[in-house]
Amino acid sequence: MAAVEGVQLISDTILQPHYSPSSPPHPIHNAQVPLTPFDMANYNCHVCILYAFRAPMPDAADLREGLAKALAHFPHLAGRFVTDEHGYAHVVLNDAGIRLKEATVATTLDDHLPFDPSASFLSLHPHPAEGVEVLLQIQLTRFACGGITLGLTSHHRIGDGTSICHFLFTWARLVRGLDAGVAPCFDWAEVCSPRDPPRCELDHLGVEFRRSSPRPPVDVLANLSKMQNISVHFSKELIGKLKEKVTGGDPNKRASTFLSVLTHIWKKTTLARGLPDDEVTKVRLVVNGRQRIRPPVPDEYYGNLVLWAFPTMKAGELLQGSYARVAQVIRNAVNEVDDAYFKSFIDFGETLKGEKGAELEATMPAVGDFLNPNIEFNSWLSLKFHELDFGSGAPCAFLPPGLPVEGLMILTPSCGEAGGVDVYMALERAQAATFQQVFHSLD
């Protein structure tokens, strides 16, 4: 489906939090909150998502009012980045506000569904390059049928998927006339304080961080033009077949949808890239610390609290190995990122303070990077983005448009089929075409 044409912008404003007697206690105005080691290790860019909701939807005034009230519960989103004398980033909680764009279009949502991930969504989305000092941007576009698209960009270093999902659900609750629900937790010292004395037992310098060094100039726009955003759908039936391959047909064994889909995707991406047998390929795989740290950290902790597992194989072994063998490599790598690993990383974070922190940089890919021969795989199955409801039901479409790194992949529940999932990915153009040809083969 081509990009949506004829979008008319009707307002472009800075929306500030609205505090009322029912709002949480106001944070100390202009307090500067340092980014945590988990924040610093993550993407230093804005992340985009796009929703579509069928009519009836609340009117613009109700959406704006609910959004302003929600921001009072999430002050980081309305703040701004500042740096200290060592170049270390902080968020100043100054209620400076977010950018809110509102627009209309004369066509209907059904004229444009299903969304094609290869199309440009700039007309439905606040572009990440605009207003870069703003940490959250939202665009609400109302169609002639009364349906709405919600385009959002948020800076990854102020919140991971769990946190942004919490904010969106709080906004939706307030629009529906409910209370805000479970309040976010901002107490880093309570949930992630280092041990006394700190014990950094594992090699985080070289995994999540590295010594700062001059980076060769990258033509970001040229690199982005070489990538193609595509999506593939895994039906409930296909997922069942993949689970059988991962378990070897043993009825006493179980395999998750996530593990089965990732095993297949890793194999087919490697095949599409035509990697030589001795080429090493790995997956950068997100692991949520909220379930790994002991005692568990509540889901309402706000910020970034993820690290990464790195299952690694040679291309020949990956392609020739059974699904069960590849799945076990993935399991083993994930199991290594346990409570001890997270606590070692928290203690390592103490070394990022002061001048020493300025000497390090995250190993996270940058916008325009090519990960070939590797991939990065993110699962949003547990985040429930697809259940967002402003009062008229779940979205009819949901996707992360314009993935900015080649090899980046995001797994989401399907809005069109119960039990099905979709994977959105960015690949080099020729390899994307090959991938789509080999994707359905279970050989």
N, C-alpha and C positions, 0 to 999 in steps of 0.2 A: 504494500500500500504506500502510495506516495505521501510526501509531507503534506500537512494540513495547510491549505491556502486560505487567504482572506481573513486572517486573525486581526482583529482591531483592538489595540491597546486602549483601555479607558482610564486606567490609573496606574501610577508607579510611585509608591510612597514608602516611607520608613515607618514601620509600625512598632510602637514601644509597648512594653508589658503594661497590663492594666491590673493595679492592685486594689483589692476591696477588703472589707472586714473578714471575708472567708479565705483570703489569700494566705499563703505561708508567711512566716516572719521574713521581712525584707532583709536580704543579705546586706552586710556592711557596704554602703555605697562606695564605689571605686576600689573595693578590695581587689588585690591582685592575687590570683590563684595560679601557682606554678603548674605547668603541665606535668603529668606523672610520667614515669618511664614507659608505661604502656602507650600513653598518648604520643610520646616522642618517637616510639618505634613504628608508628603507623603511617599511613599515607599522608603526605603533606599536600593535600589537594582537596577540592570539593568533590563530593560524590552525589550523583544524580539518581533520582527515581521518578517515575511517572505513573500516575493512577488515572483510570477513567471510571466514572460512576454514572449510571443511568439515572434519569429522572424518576421520581421527584427528588430534588436536592434542596437543602436549606438555602434561603436567600443570602445574598452577599453580606448583608449587615450581620446576620447571625454567625456566619463563618468568620468574619473579621473579629467580632466580639469574643467568640470562643477562642480564637487564636491569641488575642491579646491577653486573655485570662490564663491560657496555658503557659505563655511565656513567663508569667509571674512565678510559675513553679519550676521553670528551667532557665535560670538567669544566665547561664553560660551562653545560651543560644543568642541572646540579645547583647552580648558583650563584644569586646574587641581584643585582638592580640596586641601585646606589647612585649618588649624584650628588655632583659636586665643588662647590666654592664658587661656580662660575659656572652651576650647573644642568646641567652636561654629564654624560651618563650613562656609567657604567662597570659592568662585571660583576665582582663579587668572587667569586673561586674558593674558596669556603668549604665546599664539599661539603655544603651544607645539605640537598640532596636534592630529589627530585621527588615529586609526588603520584601515588600508585598506588591506583586503586579496582578492586575485584574484585566481580563480581556473577554471579548465575545467573538463568535464566529457564526456565519449564517447557515452553515450546513449542520447535519445531525451527526451524532457519534457513530451511528451505524454506517454512515457514508465512509468511515475511515477505519472501522474495525474489520479484521484484527490488525493491530499495529505491526508494522514491519520494522524489526530492530535495525535494519540497514538504512532506514529513512532518517532524514534530519528532523529533529523535534524542537529546533530552536524557537519556532513560533509558539510552542506550547510550554516553553521551559525558560526560566531565568538563566541566562547563560552563565556558566561558572566564572568566565573572565570578566563579567561585569560586576562592579561594586565589590571588588575583592576584599575590602576591609570588612564587609558584612559577613558574618559567619553562617547565616541562614538566609536563603532566598526561597520564596514561594510564589508560584503563579497559578491563579485560578482562572480557567477559561471556560465560559459557559456557552454551550451549543444551542442551536435553535430548538432542539427537542427538550431542553431543560437539563440535559446531562452536563457533567462538568469533568474536565481534566485537572488534576492537581500535579503540577511539576514542582519538585523540591530539589535544592542543592544544599548540602550542609558540609562544613569542613570536617574531615574525618578525625582530626586531632582533638576535637571537642566532644566526640561521642561515637561509639561503635554502633552496629546495627541494633543491638538490644536497647541501647539508650534512645536512639532516634525513634524506634518503634514505640517505646514507652511514651515519648513526647506526642507522637501522632495519636495514640489511643487516648491520652489525656485530653487533647484538643477535641477529638470526636465525642468523648463523654460530655464535655462542657457544652458543645453545640447541641447535644441531645437533651440538655437540661438536667444532667446528672451531676453528682459531685466529681471532683477530680480523680477520685480513686486512690490507689496506692501512691504515696509521695515518693519522688526520687530521693536516693541517698547520695550525698556528696562527700561523706566523711572518709576520705582516703586513708587518714591515719588509723581509723578504726578497722577498716577491712584489709588494708594492705601495708601496714607498717612493717619496716624491716626488723629482722631479729636483732637481739642485743647479746653479743656483738654480731654484726652482719657476717654471713658466711656465703660468699659467692663461690659455689662448689663446681659450677659448670661453665663452659666456654661460651659466654654470651657475646664477647667481643670477637666477631667473626660470624655470628649467627644473626642476631637482631641488630647489632651495631658493628661499626668498623671505624678505623682511623679516618678522619677527614682527609680528603685528597682532591686535587683539581680534577674535575670531570670534563672529559672531552665535550665540546659543544655539540648539542643535539638539535637538529632542525625538527622541532616538535610537529609543526604543521605538515611537513613532508612525510614524517613517519606516520602520523595519523591517517594521511591520505592513502597509505599502503595497507591499512587495516580494513577489514570488513566486519561489521557487527552482524551476527547471525543468531538464530535460536533454533533449537531442536526440541521436539516434544517426545517425552517418554510416556506412552500409554500405560495404564494399569496392567494390561496384558504383557507388554514388553518388559516392564519392571519385574513381573512374576517370572518371566523366562530368565532374566539376568540373575535373579536371586537363586534360581535352580543351578545356574552355572557356577555361581560363587560358592554355594554349599555343596557342589558336586552331586546334587540330587538327594542328599541325605536328609530325610524328614526330621531328624533329631537336631539338625543344625539350623541356625537362624542367620539371616543377613539383612541389614537395614537397607532401605531405599537409597540412602546417601552412599553407602559403601558400594552397592551394586552399580549405581549410576557412575560413580567416580571411576571404578575399575574399567568400565566400558569406555568412558570418555578418554581416559589416559591411553588406552590401547589404540583407539581410533585416531586420536590426535597425533600420536607417534607415527602411525601408519601414513596419515595424510601428509605429514612433514617429510616423509621419505628419509628418516634418520638412518645412518649406517648402524650395523649391529653393535659396534663397540662404543657408540656414542652414549654417554651417561645422561639420563633424563630424570628429573625429579619434579615432585609436586610441592608447591608451597600451600599448605593446607591449614586453614584457620581452626584454632582450638580455643573454645571459650573457657576462660578461667573461672567463671562463676560456678561451674559444675566441677572443676578440678581442684580448686584450693580447698583445704580443710582447716577449719570448718567451712562449708560452702558459703560463698558470697551471695547475698540476695540478688535476684534479677534486677531489682530496682536500683542497684548501684549505678550511678551515672558517670560516664566517661568511657575510656577504652579499657577493656580487660581481656584481651585476646593475645595469644602468641601463636606460633606456627610449628607444625610438624612437617618433616621433609622426607617422605617416602622416596626412595631412590633405586633405580634399576638401570641396567644397560638396555638399550633399545631392543636388541635381539632377544634378550631374556624376557623382556616385557611382552613382545609380540608373540613369541613362541610358548611362553608360559601359560598355564591354565588360569582361568578366572579366579579359581580358589587360591592359587599361588600368589597372584598379584594382590588380591584382597588381603592376604595375610601380611604382605609387606606393608600395606597401608595401615592395617591394625597395629602392627608392631611399632611403627613410627609414631602413631597417635598415642599409644600407651606410654611412650617415653616422656611425653609432655604431661607430667603428673604434678601432684602437689609439691614434690621436692623441686621439680624444675621451675615452677612458678615462684616458689619462695626464694630460690637461688637468683632468679631474675629480679625480684623485688630488692634483694640485698645488693645486686649489681647496680640497681638504680641509684644507690647512694654515691657511686663513683661518677654519676652524671652531674653532680652538684658542683657549683663553682667553676673555676677555670678549666678543670679536667673535662667537664661535659662539653665545652666548646670545641674540644679536640676530636669529638666523635660525631658520627652521623648514622642515621638508620640505613639498614640494607634494603629497605622497602623500595620497590621499583618506582620510577618517576613517570610522569605523564609522557607518553610517546615512546617508552621503552618497548623493546622486543624481548620476550622471555624465551623464545626458541633456543634450545630444545626443551625448555621447562614450561610448566603451566602453574597458574595460581587458581585454586578452586575454593570458592566460598559457598557454604550452604546456608540458605535463608529459610529452610523448612521449619525450623523451630521458632522463628521470630514472629510468625503470624502476621506479617505485613498484609497478607491477602485477606485478613478478617476485619480490616478497618471499616468502620460503619458510622457514618454521620447521621443515620436515622432512616435511610432507605435501602439498607442492605450492603453486602460486600461489593467490592469493585468488580466491574466486568472486564477490566484489563489492568495489568500491573507489569512493569518491566523496568530494568535499569538501562536507560538509553545512553548511547555514546560511550561505551566502555573505553577508557583512555590508554590501556596497556595491552599490547598483543600477548595472547596467552592467558588473559584474565577471564575467568568463568564464574558465573553465579547460578546456583541451583535454587529454583523457586517452585512452590506449589502451582499447579495449573489453575487458572481462573475458569477454564472451559471444561474440565473433566475431573470429577471427584476421583482422587487416588492417582491422578496423573501428575507429572512434573514437567517443568521446562528448564532448559539450560540456555542461558544467554552467554555469548562469548565473543571475543574479538580475536580474529586470526588474520594472518597475511592473506591477501585476496586469493591467490592461486590455491593456497592450502585450504582456505575456507570452502572453495568449490569442491576440492577433492574430499574433504571431510564429509560434506553433505552427500556425496556419492557412496561412501563406505559406511556411513553411520549406522544403517539398519542391519548390516551384516553381523551375525553373531558368531562367525567363524573365528 
